[in-house]
């Protein structure tokens, strides 16, 4: 009786794995990206991983500038 239950559980796990392997992936999600999205991302990475403090500080100021421009354009528009 116990072996029958173990086999049934194993079969259910096998079916779940096979469903996962043979189902197509979902379509990629499209998110709205602002006009300065790439510049923001680039500055954020530089602020976090810059080699020296001056590069990090300059990039952080750029990130804050982009955010303030975005906030001012969203409140006026």
C-alpha positions as CSV (number, residue, x, y, z in Angstrom):
1,X,0.0,0.0,0.0
2,X,2.8,2.4,0.9
3,X,4.7,1.6,-2.3
4,X,1.6,2.3,-4.3
5,X,1.4,5.7,-2.7
6,X,5.0,6.4,-3.4
7,X,4.6,5.4,-7.0
8,X,1.6,7.7,-7.4
9,X,3.5,10.6,-5.9
10,X,6.4,9.9,-8.2
11,X,4.1,9.8,-11.2
12,X,2.6,13.2,-10.2
13,X,6.0,14.8,-9.8
14,X,7.1,13.4,-13.2
15,X,4.0,14.8,-14.8
16,X,4.6,18.2,-13.3
17,X,8.2,18.2,-14.5
18,X,7.2,17.2,-18.0
19,X,4.5,20.0,-18.1
20,X,7.2,22.5,-17.1
21,X,9.7,21.3,-19.7
22,X,7.3,21.1,-22.6
23,X,5.2,24.3,-22.1
24,X,6.3,27.3,-24.1
25,X,7.6,30.2,-22.2
26,X,5.3,33.2,-21.7
27,X,5.8,36.1,-24.0
28,X,8.2,38.8,-22.9
29,X,6.8,41.7,-20.9
30,X,7.0,45.1,-22.4
31,X,7.5,47.9,-19.9
32,X,7.2,51.6,-20.8
33,X,10.7,53.1,-20.9
34,X,11.3,56.8,-20.6
35,X,13.3,58.8,-23.1
36,X,16.3,58.9,-20.7
37,X,15.9,55.3,-19.4
38,X,19.3,54.2,-20.7
39,X,21.1,57.2,-19.3
40,X,19.4,56.6,-15.9
41,X,20.5,52.9,-15.9
42,X,24.0,53.7,-16.9
43,X,24.4,56.4,-14.2
44,X,22.9,54.2,-11.6
45,X,25.3,51.4,-12.4
46,X,28.2,53.9,-12.3
47,X,27.0,55.2,-9.0
48,X,26.9,51.8,-7.4
49,X,30.0,50.2,-9.0
50,X,32.2,53.2,-9.9
51,X,35.9,52.8,-9.4
52,X,36.5,55.9,-7.4
53,X,34.5,58.2,-5.2
54,X,34.4,61.1,-7.8
55,X,32.9,58.9,-10.5
56,X,30.3,57.6,-8.1
57,X,29.4,61.1,-6.9
58,X,29.1,62.5,-10.4
59,X,26.9,59.5,-11.4
60,X,24.7,59.9,-8.3
61,X,24.2,63.6,-9.1
62,X,23.2,62.6,-12.6
63,X,20.7,60.1,-11.3
64,X,19.2,62.7,-9.0
65,X,19.0,65.2,-11.9
66,X,17.2,62.6,-14.1
67,X,14.8,61.8,-11.3
68,X,14.0,65.5,-10.6
69,X,13.5,66.1,-14.4
70,X,11.1,63.2,-14.5
71,X,9.2,64.4,-11.5
72,X,8.9,67.9,-12.8
73,X,7.7,66.7,-16.2
74,X,5.1,64.3,-14.7
75,X,3.6,67.0,-12.4
76,X,3.4,69.5,-15.2
77,X,2.0,67.1,-17.8
